[in-house]
Amino acid sequence: MATQRKQEIQTKQETRTATIEMAARLFFTGFVCLCIGLGIGYLFGKQSAGIGAPGASMPSQAQTSSPSQSQPPLQNPAVAAQKEASLRALLMANPKNLDALIQLGNLYYDQGQHQQAVEWYGKALEIDPRNVNVRTDRGSSYSNINQPDEAIAEFQKSLQVDPGHAQTLYNLGLVYLQGKNNIAEAKKAWQKLLAANPNWPNRADIERQLASMAAPPPSGAPIAPKKAGAARGK
């Protein structure tokens, strides 16, 4: 009887020891998994932070193009077509909708369809003939389809309303220089531009252009600078 009781006690002790060992193994395994999980989470969080804030490690690209020469990017054709349909619907309802006429002209200009831009800017000017920005954009459109005389005529009309209009004077000088090879008139336009707009953002570039015009070009060098094309106003 005593021997049987002793065996029962020994069995219980062995069972308790096995239970404790199993618990210890589970605890250790859980602790290891927790450490691994924390390590992975830390690395993932660090990578995510790097992705979410590129500005902290990547400097922004400096803008090198001049404001007056920069061209708006072409719109997605599907987006442009949808916008065109919307504007034309507005004009079907009201052919004298000045804002829709201007926007349609701008849309065609930005898509490189300058002949159509000329047409729709012309319709807008029938309603608002003193709109300097639209007049200048029409002149720029003429310039972009190689009609410099028509472009100059539009710019001159624009300057009758606003003699110091910066974009008009810049484009006028550009067309005289590139479209007519008339350096003297280009210089006049750009000198007037700088005199009327002392804080014009592109002043330094124009001053360099004027300085290069004053000096005789090297033998065999082209007189005109690299063609940039007349720009649409804001």
N, C-alpha and C positions, 0 to 999 in steps of 0.2 A: 504493500500500500504506500509506504514511504517512498519506495523506488519509483512508483508510477507518478506520484506527486512531484518528485524531483524532475522526472522527465518532462512533465507538463510545464513546469517553471522554466526549464531549459529551452523548451520549444517556443514559449512565449518570448523569452529574451532574444532568441535567434530571429523570430519574426519581427520584433521591435527594432533590432539592429539592421535588418534588411530594409525595413521601412525607412529608417533614418538615412541609410546609405542612398536609397532611391531618391528621397527628398533632396539630399545634398546634390546628387547628380542633376536632378531637374533644376534646382536653383542655379547651379553652376552653368548649365546649358542655357537657361534663360538669361543669365547675366551676360554670357558671351554674345548671345543674339542681340541683346539690348545694346551692347557696346558697338557691335557691327552696324546695327541700324542707325545709331546716333552718328557714327562716322560717315555712313553713306548720306544721311540727311544733311550733315554739315557740308560735305563736298557738293551735293546737289544744290543746296542753298547758295553756296559761293558762286557756282556756275550761273545760277539763275540771276543773281545780282549783277554779274558781269554782262549778261545778255540784256537785262532790263535797263541798264544805264550805259549805253555805248559812249555817250558824251563824256563820261569820266575818263575814258582811256583813249578815245579817238578824237582828234581835233577836227573841228568843222572845216570844210573846204572853203578857201578864200574865193570870193567872187572876183573874177578878172575881167569880165565883159562890162563894157560901159552901159549905163542905164538906157541911154538913147539908142544904142545899137542892138540891144537885146530883143529877140523876137519871142513872142509867146509860143510855148510848145503846141504842136498840133494836137487837137482833141482826138479821142478815140472816135473812129468813123461812126460807130453806132450811136454814141452820145451826141456827136455833131448832127447826125441825121435827125435824131429825135428833137434836138433843140431847133433845127431848121423847120421841121414840121410844126412845132409849137408856135414859132414866130410867124410863120406863114398863115397859120390859123388865126392868129391875132390880127394880121393885116387883112385877111379876108373879111373879118368882122368890122375892121376900121382901117381903111387904107392910109389914113392920115396919122396913124399911131407913130409919133416921132421916135419914141424910145425903141419900139420894135424895129423900125427901119434902121436905126443906128446899130442896134444889136445884130441885125442880120448882116449889115455891112461888115461889122467887126468879125462875125463868125466866118464869113467868106475870106476876109483878109487873113485871119489866123490859120485858115486851111490852105492858104496859098492860091486861092481862086480870086485873083486880083481884078480880073475883068468884071466879074459879078460884084465885087466890092465897089468898084467905080459906079456901077449902076445903082446900087442901093444907097450908097452915100449921096449920090446925086438926087435921089428921091427925098432923102432927109433934108438936103440943102434947099430943095424947093419949098419946104415948110419953114426952115430956119436958116436963111442964107447967111446969117452972121455967126454961125456956130464955127468958131475958129478950129476947134479940135477935129470936127468932122471934115472941114475943108482941107486941113493938113493931111488927114488920113486918106482923103481922096487923091491928093497930090502924091502921097507915098505910093498909093496903088498904081497910079499912072507910071511912076518911076519904076516900079517892079515889073511892068509889062513893056519896058523900054520905050516909053513915050515921054522923054524929058521935057519937051516944050509944053505939053499939057500939064505936067507936074509943076513946072515953074509958074505957069499961069495960075494954078490953084494956090500955090504958096504966096504969090503976090497978092491975090485977093484976101488971103488970110491976114497978111501983114497990113492991109488997108484997115482992117478992124482992130488988130492988136500988133502994132509995129515991133514990139519987143518979144513976141511969142517965141520962146526958146526952141521948142521942137520944130517949128516952122523954119526958123533961121538955120538951125542945124541941117535939116533936110535940104533946104535950098542950097546951102553951100556944098553939100554932098552931091546933089544933082548937077550943079554947075561944074564941079570938079570931075565927076566920073561920067556924067551923061553928055556934057558939052565940052569937056576938057578946057574950061574957061577958068584958069587959076585966079585971075584978077577978081572976077565976080564971086568966086568961092571965098576968097580972102575978105572981101567986103561983108559978105553975109556972116562969116564967123567972127569978124571983128565987132560987128554990130551985136551979135549974140553975146559976146563976153562983156561988152559995154553995158548992155541992158540987163544982163543977168550975172552980176559979179560973183554970186554964190552957186553958180550952176555946177552940179556934181561932176560933170565931165570936163571941167575947165582945163585941167592940166593936160589932158589929151589933145584938146583943141589948140592950146598954146604950143604944144610940140608940133602939131601939124602945121601951124602957121610959121613956126621957125624953120621947118623943113622946106616950106614953099619959098621962104626968103633966100635960102641958099641954093645955088645952082646944083642940079643933080649930077652925080658922077657920070662919066661917059658910059653910055649904054644902059643906064638905069632908067626905069619907068618914072614918069613925073608924078602920076597919081598914086596914092596909097592903095593898099589892098582893098578891094571893093567890099563894103559892108552892107550896102543897101539901105535905102531910106526906111526909117522905122515908123511904126504906127504910134500915135500919141496915146495918152492914158484915157 
